[in-house]
Amino acid sequence: MSETIEDKIRNYRTAPFDARFPNTNQTRNCFQNYLDFHRCNKALSAKGQDVAPCDWYHRVYKTLCPMSWVGKWDEQIESGSFPGKI
């Protein structure tokens, strides 16, 4: 019954249902997973830990988000003008 994180990532096919975002419009789900990925990377990197658990968020936002949005957000992070709190 209980799967490890590695098993879940290996068996990943598409973004699972998230009760926080029950509607058809998944824009907020996309943005939240993008933020969660970068927050996870930042937190685990600061502690010197492995960032492999963050791969889950990466796969989910890659599934849900249009690549043009991701590219724009990445550029905004680099330039320091990203609106989200990471």
PDB file with SEQRES, HELIX, SHEET and CRYST1 records, atoms N, CA, C and O in Angstrom:
SEQRES   1 A   86  MET SER GLU THR ILE GLU ASP LYS ILE ARG ASN TYR ARG          
SEQRES   2 A   86  THR ALA PRO PHE ASP ALA ARG PHE PRO ASN THR ASN GLN          
SEQRES   3 A   86  THR ARG ASN CYS PHE GLN ASN TYR LEU ASP PHE HIS ARG          
SEQRES   4 A   86  CYS ASN LYS ALA LEU SER ALA LYS GLY GLN ASP VAL ALA          
SEQRES   5 A   86  PRO CYS ASP TRP TYR HIS ARG VAL TYR LYS THR LEU CYS          
SEQRES   6 A   86  PRO MET SER TRP VAL GLY LYS TRP ASP GLU GLN ILE GLU          
SEQRES   7 A   86  SER GLY SER PHE PRO GLY LYS ILE                              
HELIX    1 AA1 ILE A    5  ARG A   10  1                                   6    
HELIX    2 AA2 THR A   27  ALA A   46  1                                  20    
HELIX    3 AA3 ALA A   52  CYS A   54  5                                   3    
HELIX    4 AA4 ASP A   55  LEU A   64  1                                  10    
HELIX    5 AA5 MET A   67  SER A   79  1                                  13    
CRYST1    1.000    1.000    1.000  90.00  90.00  90.00 P 1           1          
ATOM      1  N   MET A   1       0.813  -1.189   0.000  1.00  0.00           N  
ATOM      2  CA  MET A   1       0.000   0.000   0.000  1.00  0.00           C  
ATOM      3  C   MET A   1       0.861   1.259   0.000  1.00  0.00           C  
ATOM      4  O   MET A   1       0.725   2.113  -0.876  1.00  0.00           O  
ATOM      5  N   SER A   2       1.717   1.363   0.955  1.00  0.00           N  
ATOM      6  CA  SER A   2       2.510   2.576   1.105  1.00  0.00           C  
ATOM      7  C   SER A   2       3.654   2.577   0.093  1.00  0.00           C  
ATOM      8  O   SER A   2       4.460   1.647   0.047  1.00  0.00           O  
ATOM      9  N   GLU A   3       3.710   3.626  -0.709  1.00  0.00           N  
ATOM     10  CA  GLU A   3       4.758   3.756  -1.709  1.00  0.00           C  
ATOM     11  C   GLU A   3       5.782   4.775  -1.238  1.00  0.00           C  
ATOM     12  O   GLU A   3       5.442   5.735  -0.546  1.00  0.00           O  
ATOM     13  N   THR A   4       7.015   4.568  -1.609  1.00  0.00           N  
ATOM     14  CA  THR A   4       8.042   5.544  -1.293  1.00  0.00           C  
ATOM     15  C   THR A   4       7.965   6.668  -2.315  1.00  0.00           C  
ATOM     16  O   THR A   4       7.308   6.534  -3.348  1.00  0.00           O  
ATOM     17  N   ILE A   5       8.632   7.767  -2.027  1.00  0.00           N  
ATOM     18  CA  ILE A   5       8.630   8.906  -2.940  1.00  0.00           C  
ATOM     19  C   ILE A   5       9.217   8.492  -4.285  1.00  0.00           C  
ATOM     20  O   ILE A   5       8.717   8.898  -5.334  1.00  0.00           O  
ATOM     21  N   GLU A   6      10.273   7.686  -4.258  1.00  0.00           N  
ATOM     22  CA  GLU A   6      10.904   7.254  -5.504  1.00  0.00           C  
ATOM     23  C   GLU A   6       9.932   6.443  -6.360  1.00  0.00           C  
ATOM     24  O   GLU A   6       9.904   6.594  -7.582  1.00  0.00           O  
ATOM     25  N   ASP A   7       9.130   5.579  -5.718  1.00  0.00           N  
ATOM     26  CA  ASP A   7       8.146   4.784  -6.457  1.00  0.00           C  
ATOM     27  C   ASP A   7       7.072   5.681  -7.064  1.00  0.00           C  
ATOM     28  O   ASP A   7       6.660   5.480  -8.206  1.00  0.00           O  
ATOM     29  N   LYS A   8       6.622   6.668  -6.296  1.00  0.00           N  
ATOM     30  CA  LYS A   8       5.603   7.585  -6.809  1.00  0.00           C  
ATOM     31  C   LYS A   8       6.121   8.365  -8.008  1.00  0.00           C  
ATOM     32  O   LYS A   8       5.406   8.536  -8.995  1.00  0.00           O  
ATOM     33  N   ILE A   9       7.356   8.836  -7.927  1.00  0.00           N  
ATOM     34  CA  ILE A   9       7.926   9.594  -9.039  1.00  0.00           C  
ATOM     35  C   ILE A   9       8.122   8.690 -10.251  1.00  0.00           C  
ATOM     36  O   ILE A   9       7.855   9.105 -11.379  1.00  0.00           O  
ATOM     37  N   ARG A  10       8.585   7.459 -10.033  1.00  0.00           N  
ATOM     38  CA  ARG A  10       8.808   6.525 -11.134  1.00  0.00           C  
ATOM     39  C   ARG A  10       7.498   6.185 -11.841  1.00  0.00           C  
ATOM     40  O   ARG A  10       7.471   6.051 -13.065  1.00  0.00           O  
ATOM     41  N   ASN A  11       6.406   6.044 -11.076  1.00  0.00           N  
ATOM     42  CA  ASN A  11       5.108   5.672 -11.636  1.00  0.00           C  
ATOM     43  C   ASN A  11       4.277   6.866 -12.072  1.00  0.00           C  
ATOM     44  O   ASN A  11       3.117   6.698 -12.449  1.00  0.00           O  
ATOM     45  N   TYR A  12       4.834   8.060 -12.032  1.00  0.00           N  
ATOM     46  CA  TYR A  12       4.130   9.285 -12.354  1.00  0.00           C  
ATOM     47  C   TYR A  12       3.705   9.307 -13.820  1.00  0.00           C  
ATOM     48  O   TYR A  12       4.514   9.023 -14.704  1.00  0.00           O  
ATOM     49  N   ARG A  13       2.466   9.636 -14.079  1.00  0.00           N  
ATOM     50  CA  ARG A  13       1.970   9.750 -15.451  1.00  0.00           C  
ATOM     51  C   ARG A  13       1.455  11.158 -15.749  1.00  0.00           C  
ATOM     52  O   ARG A  13       1.833  11.753 -16.758  1.00  0.00           O  
ATOM     53  N   THR A  14       0.609  11.687 -14.894  1.00  0.00           N  
ATOM     54  CA  THR A  14       0.084  13.035 -15.060  1.00  0.00           C  
ATOM     55  C   THR A  14      -0.244  13.591 -13.678  1.00  0.00           C  
ATOM     56  O   THR A  14      -0.212  12.862 -12.687  1.00  0.00           O  
ATOM     57  N   ALA A  15      -0.552  14.856 -13.616  1.00  0.00           N  
ATOM     58  CA  ALA A  15      -0.820  15.498 -12.331  1.00  0.00           C  
ATOM     59  C   ALA A  15      -2.038  14.862 -11.664  1.00  0.00           C  
ATOM     60  O   ALA A  15      -3.097  14.754 -12.283  1.00  0.00           O  
ATOM     61  N   PRO A  16      -1.897  14.444 -10.414  1.00  0.00           N  
ATOM     62  CA  PRO A  16      -3.028  13.843  -9.705  1.00  0.00           C  
ATOM     63  C   PRO A  16      -4.023  14.903  -9.259  1.00  0.00           C  
ATOM     64  O   PRO A  16      -3.725  16.097  -9.297  1.00  0.00           O  
ATOM     65  N   PHE A  17      -5.196  14.471  -8.841  1.00  0.00           N  
ATOM     66  CA  PHE A  17      -6.202  15.390  -8.331  1.00  0.00           C  
ATOM     67  C   PHE A  17      -5.689  16.050  -7.063  1.00  0.00           C  
ATOM     68  O   PHE A  17      -5.122  15.386  -6.195  1.00  0.00           O  
ATOM     69  N   ASP A  18      -5.886  17.344  -6.959  1.00  0.00           N  
ATOM     70  CA  ASP A  18      -5.506  18.104  -5.774  1.00  0.00           C  
ATOM     71  C   ASP A  18      -6.760  18.784  -5.251  1.00  0.00           C  
ATOM     72  O   ASP A  18      -7.336  19.635  -5.928  1.00  0.00           O  
ATOM     73  N   ALA A  19      -7.180  18.416  -4.059  1.00  0.00           N  
ATOM     74  CA  ALA A  19      -8.433  18.916  -3.495  1.00  0.00           C  
ATOM     75  C   ALA A  19      -8.418  20.429  -3.283  1.00  0.00           C  
ATOM     76  O   ALA A  19      -9.477  21.043  -3.153  1.00  0.00           O  
ATOM     77  N   ARG A  20      -7.239  21.034  -3.246  1.00  0.00           N  
ATOM     78  CA  ARG A  20      -7.170  22.489  -3.103  1.00  0.00           C  
ATOM     79  C   ARG A  20      -7.647  23.195  -4.361  1.00  0.00           C  
ATOM     80  O   ARG A  20      -8.023  24.366  -4.310  1.00  0.00           O  
ATOM     81  N   PHE A  21      -7.636  22.489  -5.499  1.00  0.00           N  
ATOM     82  CA  PHE A  21      -7.996  23.074  -6.788  1.00  0.00           C  
ATOM     83  C   PHE A  21      -9.024  22.180  -7.485  1.00  0.00           C  
ATOM     84  O   PHE A  21      -8.686  21.484  -8.442  1.00  0.00           O  
ATOM     85  N   PRO A  22     -10.281  22.193  -7.013  1.00  0.00           N  
ATOM     86  CA  PRO A  22     -11.287  21.259  -7.537  1.00  0.00           C  
ATOM     87  C   PRO A  22     -11.880  21.655  -8.891  1.00  0.00           C  
ATOM     88  O   PRO A  22     -12.543  20.837  -9.528  1.00  0.00           O  
ATOM     89  N   ASN A  23     -11.658  22.879  -9.337  1.00  0.00           N  
ATOM     90  CA  ASN A  23     -12.290  23.356 -10.567  1.00  0.00           C  
ATOM     91  C   ASN A  23     -11.515  22.919 -11.807  1.00  0.00           C  
ATOM     92  O   ASN A  23     -10.383  22.442 -11.725  1.00  0.00           O  
ATOM     93  N   THR A  24     -12.146  23.095 -12.929  1.00  0.00           N  
ATOM     94  CA  THR A  24     -11.525  22.743 -14.199  1.00  0.00           C  
ATOM     95  C   THR A  24     -10.310  23.616 -14.492  1.00  0.00           C  
ATOM     96  O   THR A  24      -9.304  23.129 -15.009  1.00  0.00           O  
ATOM     97  N   ASN A  25     -10.396  24.892 -14.168  1.00  0.00           N  
ATOM     98  CA  ASN A  25      -9.296  25.812 -14.405  1.00  0.00           C  
ATOM     99  C   ASN A  25      -8.138  25.479 -13.451  1.00  0.00           C  
ATOM    100  O   ASN A  25      -8.277  25.610 -12.235  1.00  0.00           O  
ATOM    101  N   GLN A  26      -7.032  25.061 -13.991  1.00  0.00           N  
ATOM    102  CA  GLN A  26      -5.896  24.611 -13.196  1.00  0.00           C  
ATOM    103  C   GLN A  26      -4.757  25.628 -13.156  1.00  0.00           C  
ATOM    104  O   GLN A  26      -3.621  25.278 -12.836  1.00  0.00           O  
ATOM    105  N   THR A  27      -5.059  26.881 -13.480  1.00  0.00           N  
ATOM    106  CA  THR A  27      -4.029  27.915 -13.496  1.00  0.00           C  
ATOM    107  C   THR A  27      -3.376  28.078 -12.134  1.00  0.00           C  
ATOM    108  O   THR A  27      -2.149  28.120 -12.046  1.00  0.00           O  
ATOM    109  N   ARG A  28      -4.157  28.170 -11.079  1.00  0.00           N  
ATOM    110  CA  ARG A  28      -3.602  28.345  -9.733  1.00  0.00           C  
ATOM    111  C   ARG A  28      -2.821  27.097  -9.306  1.00  0.00           C  
ATOM    112  O   ARG A  28      -1.806  27.208  -8.620  1.00  0.00           O  
ATOM    113  N   ASN A  29      -3.283  25.933  -9.703  1.00  0.00           N  
ATOM    114  CA  ASN A  29      -2.574  24.691  -9.398  1.00  0.00           C  
ATOM    115  C   ASN A  29      -1.197  24.718 -10.062  1.00  0.00           C  
ATOM    116  O   ASN A  29      -0.198  24.358  -9.439  1.00  0.00           O  
ATOM    117  N   CYS A  30      -1.147  25.136 -11.295  1.00  0.00           N  
ATOM    118  CA  CYS A  30       0.110  25.256 -12.030  1.00  0.00           C  
ATOM    119  C   CYS A  30       1.067  26.185 -11.288  1.00  0.00           C  
ATOM    120  O   CYS A  30       2.210  25.818 -11.016  1.00  0.00           O  
ATOM    121  N   PHE A  31       0.597  27.388 -10.962  1.00  0.00           N  
ATOM    122  CA  PHE A  31       1.433  28.390 -10.310  1.00  0.00           C  
ATOM    123  C   PHE A  31       1.889  27.912  -8.934  1.00  0.00           C  
ATOM    124  O   PHE A  31       3.049  28.106  -8.572  1.00  0.00           O  
ATOM    125  N   GLN A  32       1.001  27.292  -8.164  1.00  0.00           N  
ATOM    126  CA  GLN A  32       1.342  26.823  -6.814  1.00  0.00           C  
ATOM    127  C   GLN A  32       2.410  25.740  -6.865  1.00  0.00           C  
ATOM    128  O   GLN A  32       3.320  25.740  -6.035  1.00  0.00           O  
ATOM    129  N   ASN A  33       2.324  24.824  -7.810  1.00  0.00           N  
ATOM    130  CA  ASN A  33       3.339  23.777  -7.923  1.00  0.00           C  
ATOM    131  C   ASN A  33       4.666  24.344  -8.393  1.00  0.00           C  
ATOM    132  O   ASN A  33       5.721  23.847  -7.999  1.00  0.00           O  
ATOM    133  N   TYR A  34       4.636  25.379  -9.230  1.00  0.00           N  
ATOM    134  CA  TYR A  34       5.863  26.060  -9.648  1.00  0.00           C  
ATOM    135  C   TYR A  34       6.541  26.690  -8.428  1.00  0.00           C  
ATOM    136  O   TYR A  34       7.748  26.544  -8.232  1.00  0.00           O  
ATOM    137  N   LEU A  35       5.746  27.394  -7.612  1.00  0.00           N  
ATOM    138  CA  LEU A  35       6.285  27.993  -6.390  1.00  0.00           C  
ATOM    139  C   LEU A  35       6.813  26.921  -5.436  1.00  0.00           C  
ATOM    140  O   LEU A  35       7.907  27.055  -4.888  1.00  0.00           O  
ATOM    141  N   ASP A  36       6.031  25.858  -5.242  1.00  0.00           N  
ATOM    142  CA  ASP A  36       6.432  24.788  -4.330  1.00  0.00           C  
ATOM    143  C   ASP A  36       7.747  24.150  -4.766  1.00  0.00           C  
ATOM    144  O   ASP A  36       8.583  23.816  -3.926  1.00  0.00           O  
ATOM    145  N   PHE A  37       7.934  23.979  -6.068  1.00  0.00           N  
ATOM    146  CA  PHE A  37       9.185  23.405  -6.569  1.00  0.00           C  
ATOM    147  C   PHE A  37      10.373  24.294  -6.198  1.00  0.00           C  
ATOM    148  O   PHE A  37      11.384  23.811  -5.688  1.00  0.00           O  
ATOM    149  N   HIS A  38      10.244  25.580  -6.455  1.00  0.00           N  
ATOM    150  CA  HIS A  38      11.362  26.488  -6.169  1.00  0.00           C  
ATOM    151  C   HIS A  38      11.585  26.659  -4.662  1.00  0.00           C  
ATOM    152  O   HIS A  38      12.727  26.784  -4.219  1.00  0.00           O  
ATOM    153  N   ARG A  39      10.516  26.667  -3.878  1.00  0.00           N  
ATOM    154  CA  ARG A  39      10.658  26.746  -2.419  1.00  0.00           C  
ATOM    155  C   ARG A  39      11.336  25.497  -1.880  1.00  0.00           C  
ATOM    156  O   ARG A  39      12.209  25.580  -1.016  1.00  0.00           O  
ATOM    157  N   CYS A  40      10.930  24.339  -2.392  1.00  0.00           N  
ATOM    158  CA  CYS A  40      11.516  23.067  -1.962  1.00  0.00           C  
ATOM    159  C   CYS A  40      13.010  23.043  -2.285  1.00  0.00           C  
ATOM    160  O   CYS A  40      13.826  22.689  -1.434  1.00  0.00           O  
ATOM    161  N   ASN A  41      13.366  23.418  -3.512  1.00  0.00           N  
ATOM    162  CA  ASN A  41      14.778  23.448  -3.906  1.00  0.00           C  
ATOM    163  C   ASN A  41      15.574  24.384  -3.010  1.00  0.00           C  
ATOM    164  O   ASN A  41      16.668  24.045  -2.559  1.00  0.00           O  
ATOM    165  N   LYS A  42      15.019  25.562  -2.756  1.00  0.00           N  
ATOM    166  CA  LYS A  42      15.716  26.558  -1.936  1.00  0.00           C  
ATOM    167  C   LYS A  42      15.921  26.041  -0.515  1.00  0.00           C  
ATOM    168  O   LYS A  42      17.013  26.155   0.042  1.00  0.00           O  
ATOM    169  N   ALA A  43      14.864  25.472   0.069  1.00  0.00           N  
ATOM    170  CA  ALA A  43      14.938  25.001   1.455  1.00  0.00           C  
ATOM    171  C   ALA A  43      15.903  23.830   1.606  1.00  0.00           C  
ATOM    172  O   ALA A  43      16.723  23.822   2.524  1.00  0.00           O  
ATOM    173  N   LEU A  44      15.816  22.851   0.724  1.00  0.00           N  
ATOM    174  CA  LEU A  44      16.679  21.675   0.847  1.00  0.00           C  
ATOM    175  C   LEU A  44      18.127  21.992   0.491  1.00  0.00           C  
ATOM    176  O   LEU A  44      19.050  21.435   1.087  1.00  0.00           O  
ATOM    177  N   SER A  45      18.328  22.880  -0.472  1.00  0.00           N  
ATOM    178  CA  SER A  45      19.694  23.270  -0.838  1.00  0.00           C  
ATOM    179  C   SER A  45      20.365  24.019   0.306  1.00  0.00           C  
ATOM    180  O   SER A  45      21.554  23.830   0.567  1.00  0.00           O  
ATOM    181  N   ALA A  46      19.600  24.871   0.989  1.00  0.00           N  
ATOM    182  CA  ALA A  46      20.151  25.629   2.110  1.00  0.00           C  
ATOM    183  C   ALA A  46      20.589  24.706   3.245  1.00  0.00           C  
ATOM    184  O   ALA A  46      21.532  25.020   3.971  1.00  0.00           O  
ATOM    185  N   LYS A  47      19.909  23.568   3.401  1.00  0.00           N  
ATOM    186  CA  LYS A  47      20.247  22.612   4.448  1.00  0.00           C  
ATOM    187  C   LYS A  47      21.292  21.599   3.984  1.00  0.00           C  
ATOM    188  O   LYS A  47      21.756  20.777   4.773  1.00  0.00           O  
ATOM    189  N   GLY A  48      21.663  21.660   2.699  1.00  0.00           N  
ATOM    190  CA  GLY A  48      22.637  20.723   2.167  1.00  0.00           C  
ATOM    191  C   GLY A  48      22.075  19.338   1.938  1.00  0.00           C  
ATOM    192  O   GLY A  48      22.829  18.365   1.893  1.00  0.00           O  
ATOM    193  N   GLN A  49      20.752  19.227   1.792  1.00  0.00           N  
ATOM    194  CA  GLN A  49      20.104  17.935   1.597  1.00  0.00           C  
ATOM    195  C   GLN A  49      19.851  17.680   0.119  1.00  0.00           C  
ATOM    196  O   GLN A  49      19.945  18.585  -0.711  1.00  0.00           O  
ATOM    197  N   ASP A  50      19.530  16.439  -0.190  1.00  0.00           N  
ATOM    198  CA  ASP A  50      19.201  16.033  -1.549  1.00  0.00           C  
ATOM    199  C   ASP A  50      17.875  16.673  -1.966  1.00  0.00           C  
ATOM    200  O   ASP A  50      16.912  16.659  -1.200  1.00  0.00           O  
ATOM    201  N   VAL A  51      17.824  17.233  -3.175  1.00  0.00           N  
ATOM    202  CA  VAL A  51      16.618  17.907  -3.661  1.00  0.00           C  
ATOM    203  C   VAL A  51      15.721  16.980  -4.479  1.00  0.00           C  
ATOM    204  O   VAL A  51      14.803  17.451  -5.152  1.00  0.00           O  
ATOM    205  N   ALA A  52      15.970  15.678  -4.432  1.00  0.00           N  
ATOM    206  CA  ALA A  52      15.170  14.720  -5.207  1.00  0.00           C  
ATOM    207  C   ALA A  52      13.672  14.780  -4.888  1.00  0.00           C  
ATOM    208  O   ALA A  52      12.866  14.635  -5.807  1.00  0.00           O  
ATOM    209  N   PRO A  53      13.261  14.987  -3.634  1.00  0.00           N  
ATOM    210  CA  PRO A  53      11.815  15.071  -3.375  1.00  0.00           C  
ATOM    211  C   PRO A  53      11.130  16.216  -4.117  1.00  0.00           C  
ATOM    212  O   PRO A  53       9.916  16.180  -4.320  1.00  0.00           O  
ATOM    213  N   CYS A  54      11.878  17.212  -4.514  1.00  0.00           N  
ATOM    214  CA  CYS A  54      11.315  18.355  -5.233  1.00  0.00           C  
ATOM    215  C   CYS A  54      10.919  17.986  -6.666  1.00  0.00           C  
ATOM    216  O   CYS A  54      10.161  18.712  -7.310  1.00  0.00           O  
ATOM    217  N   ASP A  55      11.430  16.862  -7.157  1.00  0.00           N  
ATOM    218  CA  ASP A  55      11.108  16.440  -8.519  1.00  0.00           C  
ATOM    219  C   ASP A  55       9.617  16.244  -8.720  1.00  0.00           C  
ATOM    220  O   ASP A  55       9.119  16.412  -9.833  1.00  0.00           O  
ATOM    221  N   TRP A  56       8.890  15.891  -7.659  1.00  0.00           N  
ATOM    222  CA  TRP A  56       7.441  15.712  -7.765  1.00  0.00           C  
ATOM    223  C   TRP A  56       6.781  17.007  -8.232  1.00  0.00           C  
ATOM    224  O   TRP A  56       5.984  17.000  -9.170  1.00  0.00           O  
ATOM    225  N   TYR A  57       7.117  18.121  -7.572  1.00  0.00           N  
ATOM    226  CA  TYR A  57       6.540  19.415  -7.939  1.00  0.00           C  
ATOM    227  C   TYR A  57       6.936  19.801  -9.367  1.00  0.00           C  
ATOM    228  O   TYR A  57       6.138  20.365 -10.116  1.00  0.00           O  
ATOM    229  N   HIS A  58       8.167  19.492  -9.722  1.00  0.00           N  
ATOM    230  CA  HIS A  58       8.653  19.808 -11.063  1.00  0.00           C  
ATOM    231  C   HIS A  58       7.834  19.086 -12.123  1.00  0.00           C  
ATOM    232  O   HIS A  58       7.423  19.690 -13.114  1.00  0.00           O  
ATOM    233  N   ARG A  59       7.600  17.818 -11.920  1.00  0.00           N  
ATOM    234  CA  ARG A  59       6.819  17.041 -12.890  1.00  0.00           C  
ATOM    235  C   ARG A  59       5.378  17.523 -12.969  1.00  0.00           C  
ATOM    236  O   ARG A  59       4.797  17.565 -14.053  1.00  0.00           O  
ATOM    237  N   VAL A  60       4.792  17.890 -11.822  1.00  0.00           N  
ATOM    238  CA  VAL A  60       3.401  18.356 -11.825  1.00  0.00           C  
ATOM    239  C   VAL A  60       3.289  19.685 -12.570  1.00  0.00           C  
ATOM    240  O   VAL A  60       2.411  19.840 -13.419  1.00  0.00           O  
ATOM    241  N   TYR A  61       4.161  20.642 -12.268  1.00  0.00           N  
ATOM    242  CA  TYR A  61       4.028  21.922 -12.961  1.00  0.00           C  
ATOM    243  C   TYR A  61       4.399  21.808 -14.435  1.00  0.00           C  
ATOM    244  O   TYR A  61       3.851  22.539 -15.261  1.00  0.00           O  
ATOM    245  N   LYS A  62       5.309  20.914 -14.783  1.00  0.00           N  
ATOM    246  CA  LYS A  62       5.616  20.705 -16.206  1.00  0.00           C  
ATOM    247  C   LYS A  62       4.412  20.140 -16.949  1.00  0.00           C  
ATOM    248  O   LYS A  62       4.230  20.410 -18.136  1.00  0.00           O  
ATOM    249  N   THR A  63       3.590  19.357 -16.255  1.00  0.00           N  
ATOM    250  CA  THR A  63       2.389  18.791 -16.859  1.00  0.00           C  
ATOM    251  C   THR A  63       1.289  19.833 -17.009  1.00  0.00           C  
ATOM    252  O   THR A  63       0.595  19.866 -18.025  1.00  0.00           O  
ATOM    253  N   LEU A  64       1.129  20.678 -16.005  1.00  0.00           N  
ATOM    254  CA  LEU A  64       0.004  21.614 -15.976  1.00  0.00           C  
ATOM    255  C   LEU A  64       0.274  22.956 -16.653  1.00  0.00           C  
ATOM    256  O   LEU A  64      -0.642  23.546 -17.225  1.00  0.00           O  
ATOM    257  N   CYS A  65       1.479  23.437 -16.601  1.00  0.00           N  
ATOM    258  CA  CYS A  65       1.777  24.809 -17.041  1.00  0.00           C  
ATOM    259  C   CYS A  65       2.198  24.879 -18.509  1.00  0.00           C  
ATOM    260  O   CYS A  65       2.966  24.039 -18.978  1.00  0.00           O  
ATOM    261  N   PRO A  66       1.697  25.878 -19.231  1.00  0.00           N  
ATOM    262  CA  PRO A  66       2.218  26.129 -20.577  1.00  0.00           C  
ATOM    263  C   PRO A  66       3.698  26.536 -20.486  1.00  0.00           C  
ATOM    264  O   PRO A  66       4.081  27.298 -19.598  1.00  0.00           O  
ATOM    265  N   MET A  67       4.499  26.038 -21.382  1.00  0.00           N  
ATOM    266  CA  MET A  67       5.935  26.297 -21.326  1.00  0.00           C  
ATOM    267  C   MET A  67       6.252  27.781 -21.492  1.00  0.00           C  
ATOM    268  O   MET A  67       7.277  28.248 -20.995  1.00  0.00           O  
ATOM    269  N   SER A  68       5.396  28.524 -22.180  1.00  0.00           N  
ATOM    270  CA  SER A  68       5.637  29.966 -22.324  1.00  0.00           C  
ATOM    271  C   SER A  68       5.555  30.653 -20.960  1.00  0.00           C  
ATOM    272  O   SER A  68       6.314  31.585 -20.692  1.00  0.00           O  
ATOM    273  N   TRP A  69       4.643  30.204 -20.099  1.00  0.00           N  
ATOM    274  CA  TRP A  69       4.535  30.773 -18.752  1.00  0.00           C  
ATOM    275  C   TRP A  69       5.775  30.446 -17.944  1.00  0.00           C  
ATOM    276  O   TRP A  69       6.338  31.312 -17.274  1.00  0.00           O  
ATOM    277  N   VAL A  70       6.197  29.195 -18.010  1.00  0.00           N  
ATOM    278  CA  VAL A  70       7.368  28.768 -17.245  1.00  0.00           C  
ATOM    279  C   VAL A  70       8.599  29.553 -17.684  1.00  0.00           C  
ATOM    280  O   VAL A  70       9.386  29.997 -16.848  1.00  0.00           O  
ATOM    281  N   GLY A  71       8.763  29.722 -18.980  1.00  0.00           N  
ATOM    282  CA  GLY A  71       9.892  30.496 -19.498  1.00  0.00           C  
ATOM    283  C   GLY A  71       9.871  31.931 -19.004  1.00  0.00           C  
ATOM    284  O   GLY A  71      10.905  32.482 -18.628  1.00  0.00           O  
ATOM    285  N   LYS A  72       8.692  32.531 -19.007  1.00  0.00           N  
ATOM    286  CA  LYS A  72       8.556  33.911 -18.539  1.00  0.00           C  
ATOM    287  C   LYS A  72       8.864  34.002 -17.050  1.00  0.00           C  
ATOM    288  O   LYS A  72       9.558  34.920 -16.612  1.00  0.00           O  
ATOM    289  N   TRP A  73       8.345  33.040 -16.262  1.00  0.00           N  
ATOM    290  CA  TRP A  73       8.602  33.054 -14.823  1.00  0.00           C  
ATOM    291  C   TRP A  73      10.076  32.850 -14.524  1.00  0.00           C  
ATOM    292  O   TRP A  73      10.622  33.486 -13.623  1.00  0.00           O  
ATOM    293  N   ASP A  74      10.729  31.965 -15.275  1.00  0.00           N  
ATOM    294  CA  ASP A  74      12.168  31.745 -15.075  1.00  0.00           C  
ATOM    295  C   ASP A  74      12.949  33.032 -15.351  1.00  0.00           C  
ATOM    296  O   ASP A  74      13.872  33.374 -14.612  1.00  0.00           O  
ATOM    297  N   GLU A  75      12.576  33.737 -16.412  1.00  0.00           N  
ATOM    298  CA  GLU A  75      13.233  35.012 -16.733  1.00  0.00           C  
ATOM    299  C   GLU A  75      12.996  36.033 -15.626  1.00  0.00           C  
ATOM    300  O   GLU A  75      13.903  36.782 -15.262  1.00  0.00           O  
ATOM    301  N   GLN A  76      11.779  36.063 -15.093  1.00  0.00           N  
ATOM    302  CA  GLN A  76      11.473  37.006 -14.019  1.00  0.00           C  
ATOM    303  C   GLN A  76      12.261  36.684 -12.751  1.00  0.00           C  
ATOM    304  O   GLN A  76      12.696  37.596 -12.048  1.00  0.00           O  
ATOM    305  N   ILE A  77      12.449  35.403 -12.450  1.00  0.00           N  
ATOM    306  CA  ILE A  77      13.247  35.025 -11.282  1.00  0.00           C  
ATOM    307  C   ILE A  77      14.684  35.494 -11.458  1.00  0.00           C  
ATOM    308  O   ILE A  77      15.287  36.028 -10.528  1.00  0.00           O  
ATOM    309  N   GLU A  78      15.232  35.292 -12.660  1.00  0.00           N  
ATOM    310  CA  GLU A  78      16.603  35.704 -12.931  1.00  0.00           C  
ATOM    311  C   GLU A  78      16.779  37.213 -12.825  1.00  0.00           C  
ATOM    312  O   GLU A  78      17.805  37.693 -12.342  1.00  0.00           O  
ATOM    313  N   SER A  79      15.762  37.967 -13.283  1.00  0.00           N  
ATOM    314  CA  SER A  79      15.873  39.430 -13.256  1.00  0.00           C  
ATOM    315  C   SER A  79      15.439  40.031 -11.921  1.00  0.00           C  
ATOM    316  O   SER A  79      15.614  41.226 -11.686  1.00  0.00           O  
ATOM    317  N   GLY A  80      14.867  39.189 -11.039  1.00  0.00           N  
ATOM    318  CA  GLY A  80      14.450  39.683  -9.719  1.00  0.00           C  
ATOM    319  C   GLY A  80      13.095  40.336  -9.700  1.00  0.00           C  
ATOM    320  O   GLY A  80      12.763  41.036  -8.743  1.00  0.00           O  
ATOM    321  N   SER A  81      12.294  40.127 -10.739  1.00  0.00           N  
ATOM    322  CA  SER A  81      10.978  40.772 -10.796  1.00  0.00           C  
ATOM    323  C   SER A  81       9.817  39.778 -10.678  1.00  0.00           C  
ATOM    324  O   SER A  81       8.680  40.111 -11.013  1.00  0.00           O  
ATOM    325  N   PHE A  82      10.099  38.559 -10.203  1.00  0.00           N  
ATOM    326  CA  PHE A  82       9.049  37.539 -10.084  1.00  0.00           C  
ATOM    327  C   PHE A  82       8.072  37.934  -8.986  1.00  0.00           C  
ATOM    328  O   PHE A  82       8.494  38.300  -7.889  1.00  0.00           O  
ATOM    329  N   PRO A  83       6.760  37.866  -9.265  1.00  0.00           N  
ATOM    330  CA  PRO A  83       5.766  38.323  -8.286  1.00  0.00           C  
ATOM    331  C   PRO A  83       5.524  37.380  -7.120  1.00  0.00           C  
ATOM    332  O   PRO A  83       4.995  37.806  -6.094  1.00  0.00           O  
ATOM    333  N   GLY A  84       5.893  36.116  -7.245  1.00  0.00           N  
ATOM    334  CA  GLY A  84       5.643  35.148  -6.175  1.00  0.00           C  
ATOM    335  C   GLY A  84       6.726  35.197  -5.101  1.00  0.00           C  
ATOM    336  O   GLY A  84       7.834  35.682  -5.331  1.00  0.00           O  
ATOM    337  N   LYS A  85       6.380  34.684  -3.925  1.00  0.00           N  
ATOM    338  CA  LYS A  85       7.335  34.650  -2.818  1.00  0.00           C  
ATOM    339  C   LYS A  85       7.973  33.267  -2.758  1.00  0.00           C  
ATOM    340  O   LYS A  85       7.314  32.274  -2.451  1.00  0.00           O  
ATOM    341  N   ILE A  86       9.257  33.224  -3.055  1.00  0.00           N  
ATOM    342  CA  ILE A  86       9.990  31.950  -3.042  1.00  0.00           C  
ATOM    343  C   ILE A  86      10.908  31.923  -1.843  1.00  0.00           C  
ATOM    344  O   ILE A  86      11.622  30.942  -1.634  1.00  0.00           O  
TER     345      ILE A  86                                                      
END                                                                             
